[in-house]
Amino acid sequence: MITGGIIYIMAQFDKHPGEKALADLPSEPVRSFETGFGGDVVLPADPEYERERAVWNGMIDKYPAIIARCAGTADVVSAVTFAREQDLPLAVRCGGHNVAGTAVCDGGLVVDLSPMHGVRVDSENWTARVDGGATLGDVDHETQLFGLATALGAVSETGVAGLTLNGGYGHLSRQYGLAMDNLRSVDVVTADGKVHTASADRNEDLFWGLRGGGGTLGIVTAFEFELHEVGPEVDAFFIWFHADDMTDVMACFLEWTDDAPREAGVLAFTAHVPDLEEFPEEAWGEPAVAMLGTARGDLEDDVFEPLRSSATPIADLSGSMAYADLQSMLDEDYPDGLRYYWKSIFLTDVTDEVVDIMERYTESAPSALSTVDLWHLGGAVADVPQDATAFWHRDKPYMLNFEANWEDEADDDANVTWGRDGIAEAAELAVASGSYGNFPGLNEDPAKLRFGDNYERLADLKTTYDPETLFGADGSIAARTDTD
Ligand SMILES: Cc1cc2nc3c(=O)[nH]c(=O)nc-3n(C[C@H](O)[C@H](O)[C@H](O)COP(=O)(O)OP(=O)(O)OC[C@H]3O[C@@H](n4cnc5c(N)ncnc54)[C@H](O)[C@@H]3O)c2cc1C
């Protein structure tokens, strides 16, 4: 008896959290869940388990008990029901690109929508129906066939769902708003396993909360987006200057952003010059300030000229290109499995102190792959009232984002500390506040920072639609409890 107990305990020590949680589940419900499931159920013993539990950020190393690769809405409903009935932690995966790695969880069930990535364009009504597991590349691929696009992010491998539900900034935002502002409706599975359609005139409160609340209210199985005429060719602006010219370049950038047309958007960032043939070899590894943007429509000849002539560039890689190519241009800079820590804060203004932070932190970055990004927002994003959706920080014209990108596990602490300290220092400034749900660090900050004055309404909705906080892995907001 005693020996058997010791052997049992030893065996438990050898197991990872996914194996332990699965061993603790009653076998009959697991079997019947597998049998009724239309897609693939991946368990720790399966050969594809290691591949399927990996997400984009190589720092994340979580071991789920079950990965449910859904084929359709019925699978999503049965996965939600199973997790709720078995009291399992639950995580939801679309593109797996959340920086904090919230698409996986230890010892729980991952509802993986990535097999559901269909996109259907209605070219007459300029809308697209996008399945809940699609990537930005899936959408651009189909919509560009008709010379159409919706406002999404700037890297094609990112998931539509995570990006859109937390806002979604990209090249088209100043003209067409956040990704979520382009939503006409969503189909969503809530914690009770019910399927709803939410839109401006159906389940309006759910629609309000899904736009900006992240994945906290349910699992979206389909999005209906508005489309706009974009491309297929656009003017891309991509220019690099030496960091010695930072003061002049940033002064020009800020003057330009003051009255930039909505058809043009530019992001400024500090970095180190990559050792690529597009750059002069003598500049490789040098600190730099760069700008990336695009212009569309009938703008004056070269809307970027004032920026281009702000100093002598190291490299000017601008030119006309296919919109879809612009959208995937940065993909290879962010490979799966590298280590990442990205954290943001919004700015009402870019003061000398902000520029000084960008400059100093670029010099002290532990990794030459890291960047400090300054997003120019405003335009159509700021047209929508702050309380019209759960997304609060529309009124801020800029966002500062520390992107720590590095290779070795041994450098984790140094890089996370770099990004965290940079944002903490910025947070001391009177112009800085809030945080963006899509660049959340490791979700260490309180949800109130994200949701501002919308927090209470979102907490009420959370309590109505997900009273047990089944959708809690994204760290955004918890249902109210009796003690609240
Ligand atoms: C390389 C890269 C580039 C980026 N560029 C931009 C950019 O240009 N603009 C910008 O705004 N952001 C950008 N981001 C941030 C990006 O928006 C977030 O990382 C986002 O969370 C990624 O979405 P995902 O679907 O891949 O997330 P996943 O990791 O798959 O999921 C993250 C969370 O989203 C929720 N979720 C996922 N799918 C669903 C669903 N179907 N229904 C309900 N909830 C769901 C869940 O809460 C889940 O925990 C970028 C990120 C990366 C890695």
The ligand as an ORCA input file, in Angstrom:
! r2SCAN-3c Opt
* xyz 0 1
  C       3.847     40.609    -34.779
  C       2.717     41.375    -34.169
  C       2.277     42.544    -34.757
  C       1.232     43.268    -34.195
  N       0.797     44.398    -34.807
  C      -0.264     45.069    -34.283
  C      -0.802     46.205    -34.952
  O      -0.330     46.605    -36.000
  N      -1.862     46.840    -34.384
  C      -2.436     46.425    -33.208
  O      -3.395     47.032    -32.763
  N      -1.942     45.333    -32.567
  C      -0.885     44.667    -33.077
  N      -0.397     43.560    -32.438
  C      -1.000     43.141    -31.174
  C      -2.106     42.152    -31.468
  O      -3.255     42.861    -31.819
  C      -2.380     41.298    -30.226
  O      -1.224     40.579    -29.903
  C      -3.576     40.373    -30.421
  O      -3.960     39.867    -29.172
  C      -3.277     39.228    -31.331
  O      -4.464     38.559    -31.640
  P      -4.525     36.966    -31.806
  O      -5.874     36.667    -32.274
  O      -3.355     36.501    -32.594
  O      -4.389     36.569    -30.282
  P      -4.435     35.134    -29.592
  O      -3.130     35.006    -28.885
  O      -4.857     34.053    -30.473
  O      -5.579     35.380    -28.525
  C      -5.405     36.357    -27.540
  C      -6.663     36.608    -26.775
  O      -7.646     37.121    -27.640
  C      -8.907     36.598    -27.294
  N      -9.441     35.855    -28.436
  C      -8.758     35.244    -29.430
  N      -9.614     34.724    -30.321
  C     -10.849     35.027    -29.879
  C     -12.140     34.798    -30.381
  N     -12.368     34.179    -31.535
  N     -13.190     35.247    -29.650
  C     -13.008     35.897    -28.482
  N     -11.797     36.148    -27.968
  C     -10.726     35.732    -28.670
  C      -8.720     35.724    -26.101
  O      -8.953     36.487    -24.945
  C      -7.266     35.373    -26.171
  O      -6.720     35.176    -24.895
  C       0.637     42.817    -32.996
  C       1.087     41.655    -32.391
  C       2.104     40.934    -32.974
  C       2.576     39.709    -32.313
*
